[in-house]
Amino acid sequence: MKARLVEAYGGLVVSAGETYWTFPQPHVIAGLAVKDLLPLKLTVKKCEYLIHVAELIATGAISKEMLKELGYGEAEKALVRIRGIGPWTANYVLMRCLRMKDAFPIDDVGLHHAIRHATGSDAKPSHEEILRLSAGWRGWESYATFYLWRLLY
C-alpha cells in the first residue's frame, strides 16, 4: 500500500542509475479526492482518513513540533482524537516519526507474539503481564518493542 501511494503521488530521485522514491507532500494528498486513491486498493475509509490527516498537516493544525512539545501521553491522546487513528497507529507514529522512546503499542499482535517467543509461553500475554514485564523498560518501551519485533524475523 505504501509503495503504491509513494509511486503514484511521491517524487523520485535517480542517482547512479538507481531510482529512489520520496513520500508525497501533505498538500498533494490533501488535494486528492477519495476516487483518486481508490485505484491504489485502499478502502474508502482509509482514503478519507489519509486525506483528512494530510489536510491537518498541510494546514498546520498538527505538526511534529506540536506533538513533540506535548510529550508522549498528550501526543498519543491528540493523535487518537483524529478520526481513523487508533492507539496502535498513534504509538507507531510516536515511535517511528517522533522517536519518542516511551511510546508503546501494548496491543500490537506482533509484540504479543514476540513476548510469547521470548518467554517461551504458549499463551498470549495478558495486558497485566505485559505491563509487569515492561516495568523494567520504563522510558525505553519503543526500543524494547523494536528489539522484540526483531525476534520475529
Buried (B, 14 or more C-beta within 10 A) or exposed (E): EEEEBBEBBBEEEEEEEEEEBEEBBBEBBBBBEBEBBEEBEBEEEBBBBBBBBBBBBBEEEBEEEEBBEBEBEEBBEBBBEBEEBEBBBBBBBBBEEBEBBBBBBBEBEBBBBBBBEEEEEEEEBEEEBBEEBBEEBEEBBBEBBEEBBEEEE
